Amino acid sequence: MNFIKMMLRAIWRIWFYLMLGLPIIIMFPFLFVSILKEKWYPYFFKMARIWAKWILFSCGFYYKVKRHEHLPKGSYMFVANHTSMTDIMLMLAITKHPFVFVGKVELAKIPLFGFFYKRTCILVDRNNSKSRFAVFERAQKRLNQGLSICIFPEGGVPDDENVVLDTFKDGAFRLAIEHQIAIVPITFPDNKKRFSYTFFSGSPGKMRATIHPIVLTKGKSQEDKKQLKEEVRTIILTQLNKDLKL
């Protein structure tokens, strides 16, 4: 029975990656045109949301979102806990405000997906100080264009399986304060269970998301960065602990 379960999960995982690539192939001409100019990014973002929803639904995931407030038009810093590749898809599916991901450079190596990833996201090599500095320059440019930014502030998926939420890096909060944009904390309690980075694991099912009230940065300075970071982390961690008990 265990062997059968492992094989079914392996087939399902392969199906996931097929569904990741298929809509990119189908929409390739439109996606390609949308990345020719930076000002056309909102069109790319709309297609990216279609891609994300396609993957989630075709693989048996369905999401339930709790929104604490309506987000007016404007630029935001979206931050969420990070445990799964599906964090990317779920973030796109539940967020209508066009945003740009700040993500690790390694994902650019994924065939087909990586082609668009490295041309539309802000890539960071965390082992390279010049790369980390360049992130801020590119993020500032995108914010000046009226877009939002999405960062997973843990800086990657925690190595320790027992860690519910790792410590946060400074980047997202430094940018948010510098541009005086509100932070939107988001909690994903189920994505690790649904689709972790362990190959023979996961299953279709519900993905919950909580979009918390915005955390304002107006009037704050870089001296408030540490306090702001801990405030946002506490919001996400409190919700995680609550949801994981249910």
N, C-alpha and C positions, 0 to 999 in steps of 0.2 A: 504493500500500500504506500509506504514511504517513497519507494522508487517511482511509482505511478504519479504521486503528487509532485515529485521533483521534475519529472518529465513534462507534466502539464504546466508547471510554472515556467519551465524553460521555453516551452512553445509559446506561452503567453508573453514572456519577455521578448522573444524574437518578434512576435506580433506587434508589440509596442514599438520597437525600432522600425519595423516596416511602416507602421502608421505615422511615425515621426517623419519619414522620408517621402511618403506618397503624396501628401498635399503640397510639399515643396516642389516636387516634380510637376504636378498639375498646374500650380500657380507660378512656376518659374519665370515665364516671360513678364508677368505683371510685377512679381517681386523684384526682378532684376531692374526694371524701369524705375521702380519706386526708390531704389537706392542710388540712382545716378546723381541726384541732387539732395543735399541735406534738408532743404525746405520741403521736400516731398516725403519726409519721414512719417508724418501722420498717416499717409496712405499705406505705407509699409506696416505701421502699427496696427491698422485695422485688419490687414490680412494676417498679421501675426496672431491676432486674437482668434480669427477663424481657425488657423492652424492649431492653436492651443486647445480650443474647444473640441476640435475634431479628434485630437489624440485622446483627450480625457474620456469623451463619450464612446469612442470606438474601442477603448480598452476597458470599459465597464466602470469607469469612475463617474460619480455624480457629486456635485459640490453643493454645500449648504452654507450660505453666507449670512453672518450677523453684522449689520452695519449700525454703528452707534450714531452716526450723523451723516448728512449729505455734504459732499465736498464741492464747494463752489469752484468755478473755473479758475485755474491758476496753476502755479508750479508747486510741487510738493516733493518731499523726500520720503519715499516708501521704504520701510524697513521691516523685515520679517525673519523668523527663525529659519534655519536651513538644514534639512535632513535628507532631501531627495531631489532627483532631477525634475520631478513633477512640480517642484516649487515654482519653476519657471513658467510652466503651463498654467498652473492655478493662478499665479499672480497676473498673468496676461488675461485670463478668462474673467477675473472678478474686478479688474481695474479699467475704467473707461478713459481716464486721463492719459494721454500719450506720454510714455516715459521711456527712458533709456536705461538698460541694465548696465551695472558695473560688475563684470564677471571675470573669472580666472581665465588666463590665456590658453590653458590646456584644452578647453572645450572647442577651440577653433580647429582642432585636429579631427573632429568628427566629420566624416564625409558628408557633403551636401549641406547639412546643418551649419557646419563651420564656415562655409563660404559666406553665408549671410550674417552669421554671428559676429565674425570679425569686422564686418563692414558696417554694422549697425549698433554694436555694443561698445562700451568703453572697456577695453581689456587691460588687465593688470597682472603683471608677474610679481608676485609678492616677495620673491627673492632678489628683486632688482629695485634699488632705491630710485633710479631714474624713471622706471616704469610707474612706480607709485606716485611720484611727483607729477608725471604727465597726466595721470588720472584726473587730478584737480583742474588742470588746464582745460582738458576736454569736457569735463563736467560743467565747468563754468561757462563754456561756450554753449553747451546744450541748454543750460538754464537761461542764458541770455536770449535764446531762441524761443523761450516760453514753454519748454518741455519740462517734465519732471524727471527725477532720478530714482532708480531702485537699487538698493544695496542690501545684501545679506551681511549684516555687520559682524557676524561671528568670523568672517574671513574664510569660510569653508565649512565643510561638514565635520563636526567633532570626531576625533579619532577614537575616543572612548565611547563605547556603546551605551554606557550608563549615564553619560552627561545629557541632561535634559536640554540645557541651554548653555552654550559656551560663553566665555567673556566676549565683550564687544570691542571691536577696533574703533579708533577715533574718527576715521575718514568721513562717514556719513554725517556725523554731528558737527564736525569742523566745517563741512560744506554748507550744511543747513544754517548754521549760525552766520557764516560769512555772507550768505545770500538772504538771510532773514526769511527763510521759507519754513513753513510748518512741516513737522514730521508726522507721518501717518504710520503708527505701529500696527502690524498685522500678525496674527497668530495662526499657524498651521499645525494643529495637533495630530493629524492623522496621516500625513504624507509619508512619514518613515514606515509606518505599518503597512501602508498601501503599496509603496514602491521604494524600498531602501536601495542602497548601493550594493547589497549582498545579492548575488545573482539568483539563487534558489530561494527567494522569499517574496512576500507580497501577495496581494490578491485584489480583485475588483471590489468596489464598495464606496462608501460615503467618504467624502473629504470635507471636513468642516474648516471654515475660515472666519475669523473675527477681525473686522476692521474697526479698530479702537478710535475713540475721539482724538482729534489732532492735538499735538503738543506744540505750542507756539514757541517760536524762537525770537520774536520781535523784542528788541531791547536787550537781548543777551549778548555777551561777548565771549571770546574764546576762553576766558577764565571760568565760564559756566559750563564748559564742554563736558567735564567729568560728571558733574551733577546731572546734566541733561542725559548723558549716556546711561547712567544708572537708573534714572527715572523711566526711560523708555524700556530698558531691559527688564525692570521690575514689572511693568505693565504686561509685557509679553510672557514672562515667566509665570506670573500669577495666573494668567489665563491658561497657560499650558498645564500647570499643576491641577487646575480645576477640571479641564477637559480630559486629561489622562486618567482621572479618577472615575469618570463616568462610564 
